Amino acid sequence: MAYGMTVRRFMPFTVMKECAMSNEALVLYEIQGAIATLTLNRPKALNALSPELMAELATIMETLDEDDTVRCIVLTGGPRVFAAGADIKDMAERTSTSMVERRSFATWERVRKCRKPIIAAVSGYALGGGCELAMQCDMIVASETAQFGQPEIHIGIMPGAGGTQRLARALGPYRAMEMVLTGNMLSAREAHAAGLVNRVAPIESFLDEAHRLASEIASRAPVAIRLAREAVRHGVETTVRDGLEIERRNFYLLFNTEDQKEGMQAFIEKRPATYKGK
């Protein structure tokens, strides 16, 4: 299915006050056809995930979630670094009470609730919150320079945005325990061999590889993509029995969609399907 090449950009009004001092977007946003590309944009701070950056990212994700023309999202930090972690300067003097009162992970939950498939295109460091943000995506395409790790133990804390849970599910509990308790990193190739990364590409083409994967996903039936994604995610976070219930419910629901009729008829007629997301 062909998509137009119109490019759209925007900076959400709701977060403009947070960027007023620098007058620069913390997340760059571009749409080409059915694919949205988001680029973390704090290069001087190695894309440290400040509260302001996460708020801007969440707002853009929510906007894309309501845009029916967008079928897949690619999230990157550029070729040098994905994100080197949370903003330590922001957290250094905080107390347990202030961390709870500021609802530190509320924006992370907003990002997690996005219903569109998200591909992390990772190059350079993805550490701490950066690794957790990549793992919150549905797939990871890495450049050969990528390094993944949860080094929080080196500064007297532990992962708090899903690192202990998602690493254990991706790598198994023993490998995850070693990474969390030592703070040691995985290279792109090691992460791929361990099942954390989908594809590894040269640094000059890792983003193109992520876009190729996104284009393939965007060509599929959007409702089926959304419900299949929901089933996989739900299954990882619950029991097999509960996961099967969601899988079967979503399977049956798809037989009420126009895309199901179109997809099966196109298969019978030996022609490409044209999906409308209905």
C-alpha positions in Angstrom: 0.0 0.0 0.0 1.4 3.4 -1.0 1.5 6.3 1.4 1.9 10.0 0.7 5.2 11.6 1.5 3.8 14.8 3.1 6.0 15.9 6.0 4.5 17.5 9.1 6.2 18.9 12.1 4.9 20.5 15.3 5.8 21.6 18.8 3.0 21.0 21.3 1.6 24.2 22.8 1.0 22.5 26.1 4.8 22.1 26.7 6.0 25.3 25.2 6.4 27.0 28.6 8.7 24.2 29.7 11.0 25.0 26.7 10.6 28.8 26.8 14.1 29.4 28.2 15.9 27.6 25.5 13.2 28.2 22.8 14.0 24.8 21.5 11.9 21.6 21.3 13.2 18.8 23.5 11.7 16.3 21.1 11.8 16.8 17.3 8.8 15.4 15.5 8.4 14.5 11.9 5.7 12.5 9.9 6.4 11.0 6.5 3.5 9.1 5.2 2.3 6.7 7.9 5.4 6.8 10.0 6.2 9.3 12.7 9.8 9.8 13.7 10.6 11.3 17.1 14.1 12.4 18.0 15.2 13.2 21.6 16.9 16.6 21.4 19.1 17.3 24.4 22.5 16.6 22.7 24.6 18.6 25.2 23.1 16.6 28.1 23.4 13.3 26.1 19.6 13.3 25.9 19.2 12.9 29.6 15.5 12.3 30.3 14.5 15.4 32.2 10.9 15.8 33.4 10.4 18.4 30.7 11.6 16.2 28.0 9.4 13.3 29.2 6.4 15.6 29.4 7.0 16.8 25.8 7.4 13.2 24.6 4.2 12.1 26.3 2.2 15.0 24.8 3.5 14.2 21.3 2.8 10.5 21.8 -0.8 11.2 22.8 -1.3 13.4 19.8 0.1 10.7 17.4 -2.2 8.2 19.1 -5.2 10.2 17.9 -3.9 10.6 14.4 -5.4 7.9 12.2 -2.8 8.6 9.4 0.0 7.5 11.7 0.5 3.7 11.8 3.9 3.3 13.3 6.3 5.4 15.4 10.1 5.4 15.4 11.8 6.9 18.5 15.5 7.7 18.3 18.1 10.0 19.9 20.4 10.3 16.8 23.6 8.5 15.9 25.6 9.6 18.9 23.5 8.6 21.8 19.9 7.4 22.5 19.6 8.6 26.1 22.3 8.4 28.7 19.8 8.1 31.6 17.7 10.3 33.8 18.7 13.8 34.7 20.8 13.2 37.8 21.3 16.9 38.6 17.5 17.1 38.9 17.3 14.2 41.3 20.4 14.5 43.4 18.9 16.5 46.3 15.4 15.1 46.2 13.8 13.1 49.0 11.5 10.1 48.9 8.6 12.4 49.6 9.4 14.9 46.9 9.8 12.1 44.4 6.4 10.7 45.2 4.7 14.1 45.3 6.0 15.0 41.8 4.6 11.8 40.4 7.9 11.1 38.7 6.6 8.3 36.5 3.3 9.7 35.4 4.7 10.8 32.1 6.2 7.4 31.6 2.7 5.9 32.0 1.4 8.3 29.4 4.0 7.1 26.9 3.3 3.5 27.8 -0.4 3.9 27.0 0.2 4.8 23.3 -1.6 2.3 21.2 0.6 2.6 18.1 3.6 0.3 17.5 6.8 2.0 18.6 10.3 1.1 17.4 13.3 2.3 19.3 16.2 3.1 17.0 19.1 3.1 19.3 22.7 4.2 18.6 25.3 4.9 21.3 24.4 4.7 24.9 21.0 3.6 26.1 21.6 3.7 29.9 19.4 3.8 32.9 16.2 5.6 31.9 17.4 5.4 28.3 17.5 1.6 28.4 14.1 1.6 30.1 12.6 3.9 27.5 13.9 1.7 24.7 12.5 -1.4 26.4 9.1 0.4 26.8 9.0 0.4 23.0 7.7 -2.7 21.1 10.9 -3.4 19.1 14.5 -2.2 19.2 16.7 -1.7 16.1 20.3 -0.9 17.2 23.3 0.4 15.5 26.6 -1.5 16.0 27.7 1.2 18.5 24.7 0.7 20.8 25.3 0.0 24.5 22.5 -1.1 26.9 22.7 -0.9 30.6 21.2 -0.1 34.0 24.1 1.6 35.8 21.9 3.0 38.7 23.7 0.8 41.2 26.9 3.0 40.7 25.1 6.0 42.2 23.4 4.3 45.0 19.9 3.7 43.5 18.2 1.1 41.3 16.2 1.1 38.1 12.7 2.7 38.7 11.1 2.9 35.3 10.7 -0.7 34.5 14.4 -1.8 34.2 14.2 -4.7 36.7 11.0 -6.1 35.3 11.5 -5.7 31.5 15.2 -6.8 31.6 14.2 -10.0 33.5 11.4 -10.7 30.9 13.7 -10.1 28.0 16.9 -11.7 29.2 15.8 -14.0 31.9 16.2 -13.4 35.7 19.9 -14.4 36.0 21.3 -12.3 33.2 19.1 -9.4 34.3 20.2 -9.7 38.0 23.8 -9.5 36.9 23.2 -6.4 34.9 21.2 -4.6 37.6 23.6 -5.5 40.5 26.8 -4.8 38.6 25.8 -2.0 36.3 27.6 -3.7 33.4 26.5 -3.0 29.9 25.6 -5.2 26.9 26.8 -4.4 23.4 24.4 -4.3 20.4 25.5 -7.8 19.3 25.2 -9.2 22.9 21.8 -7.6 23.3 20.7 -9.1 20.0 22.0 -12.6 20.9 20.2 -12.3 24.3 16.8 -11.3 22.7 16.7 -7.7 23.8 17.3 -6.3 20.2 15.4 -7.2 17.0 18.0 -6.0 14.5 21.5 -4.7 14.4 22.7 -2.4 11.6 25.7 -0.2 10.8 25.6 3.2 12.4 25.1 4.9 9.0 21.9 2.8 8.3 20.4 1.9 11.7 17.6 4.6 11.3 16.9 3.4 7.7 16.6 -0.1 9.1 14.1 1.0 11.7 12.1 2.8 9.0 12.1 -0.3 6.9 10.6 -2.3 9.8 8.1 0.5 10.5 7.0 0.6 6.8 6.4 -3.1 6.8 4.3 -2.8 9.9 2.5 0.3 8.6 1.4 -1.7 5.5 -0.6 -4.2 7.6 -4.2 -3.9 8.8 -4.1 -1.2 11.6 -6.8 -2.6 13.8 -5.2 -6.1 13.6 -1.9 -4.5 14.5 -3.3 -2.7 17.5 -5.1 -5.8 18.9 -2.2 -8.2 18.2 0.1 -5.7 20.0 -2.3 -5.5 22.9 -2.4 -9.3 23.2 1.4 -9.7 23.2 1.9 -6.9 25.7 -0.8 -8.2 28.0 0.6 -11.7 27.8 4.1 -10.6 28.9 2.6 -8.9 32.0 0.2 -11.6 33.1 -0.4 -15.4 33.2 -0.7 -17.5 30.1 -4.4 -18.2 30.9 -5.2 -14.5 31.1 -3.1 -13.8 28.0 -5.0 -16.5 26.0 -8.3 -14.8 27.0 -7.2 -11.5 25.6 -5.8 -13.2 22.5 -9.0 -15.0 21.7 -11.2 -12.0 22.5 -9.2 -9.8 20.1 -9.1 -12.6 17.4 -12.9 -12.8 17.4 -13.3 -9.0 17.4 -11.3 -8.7 14.2 -14.0 -10.6 12.3 -16.2 -7.5 12.6 -13.7 -5.3 10.8 -13.7 -4.2 7.1 -10.0 -4.9 7.0 -10.5 -8.6 7.8 -12.9 -8.9 4.9 -10.6 -7.0 2.6 -7.5 -9.0 3.7 -9.1 -12.4 3.2 -10.7 -11.4 -0.1 -7.4 -10.0 -1.4 -5.8 -13.3 -0.5 -8.4 -15.3 -2.3 -8.2 -13.0 -5.4 -4.3 -13.0 -5.3 -4.0 -9.2 -5.1 -2.5 -6.8 -2.6 -4.9 -5.8 0.2 -5.9 -2.1 0.7 -6.5 -1.6 4.4 -8.5 1.4 5.8 -8.2 0.8 9.5 -11.8 0.0 9.9 
